[in-house]
Amino acid sequence: MNAKHLITISALFFSHLALAQSVVPASIQKNASMPNLQVSNPVQSITKAEAKHAGITLIVENFDKIDANRDGIVTRAELRSYLLANRRHVPMT
């Protein structure tokens, strides 16, 4: 490889590096302003109205199937049972 190619490759590499460094701080600032999504007290149950208000269409559309004991509340255990019973195999293409 001659000197001309080495200079061109190194110039491209360092310009790419400089561009990447200028982009990274903006993404860090954006993520730093986002709230921490760790949940210390997870929801153990949800009503149909709460699911509708939260926009959880899977629960809203299948509420009667998920609510196994018909008490008007879907618990985590009921949702887990429903999801395990109704999971579908999606073939990889």
N, C-alpha and C positions, 0 to 999 in steps of 0.2 A: 504494500500500500504506500502510495507516495504522500508527501507532506501536505499536498493540496487536499487530498481526501481526509486526512487526519484533522486538519484545521476545520474543514466543513462539518465533519461529524461532531467534533467537540463543540463547535459553535451552536449546532442544532441541539445538542444535548444540554448545554448550559442555558440556552434560551428556554427550552422546555422546563428545565429545573426552576428557573426564575418565575415562569408562568405558574407552575404548580405551587410554589411558595406564596405567590400573591393570592391564589384562590383558597388555600387551606385556612388562613385566619378568618375569612368571611364565613366559611361553613362552621368553624368552631364557635364563632360568636352567635350564629343562628341557633345552633344546638344548645348553647349555654343559656339562651333566653327561654328555651322550652321548659315547661314544668317537668319535674321528676315524676315519672309514671309508676314508681314503685307503690304497691298497695299494701299497707300494713294490716288492713282489716278487709279481706275480700268479701264480696257479696255472697251470701249463702243461699238466698232465694230471691225470686222476682215474680211480680204479678204481671198479668197481660198488659195492664195499663202502663206499668213502668217500662216494660219491654217496648211498647209502642212509642212511648215518650223518648226512650233511648235510641230508637231506630233499629232495634234488633229484629229484623224481619224473619229470621229463621224461627225464633221463639214465637213471634206473633202469629205467623201463618200455621204453625204446627202446635200451638199451645195445648189443644185438647188431646193430642197424641202424646205430648211430652208429660203432661200432668197426670201421672199414673194413678194417684189416689184421689183425684177430682176435688182437691181442697182449694183450688183457685190460685195456688202458688206453685211455681216450678222451682224445685231445689236443685242444687248442683248434682246430687246423686241421680235425680230423675233425668236431668239433661244429659248427664254422662251415659246413662243406660240407653236413652233414646239415640244418642249419637253412635254408640257402639252397635246397636241393633240395626241402624239404618245406614251404616257406612257403605259406600260404593267403591268398587275397585275401578280406578281410572287407568287404562292401559297407557304405558309410555310409548310414544311414537317416535 
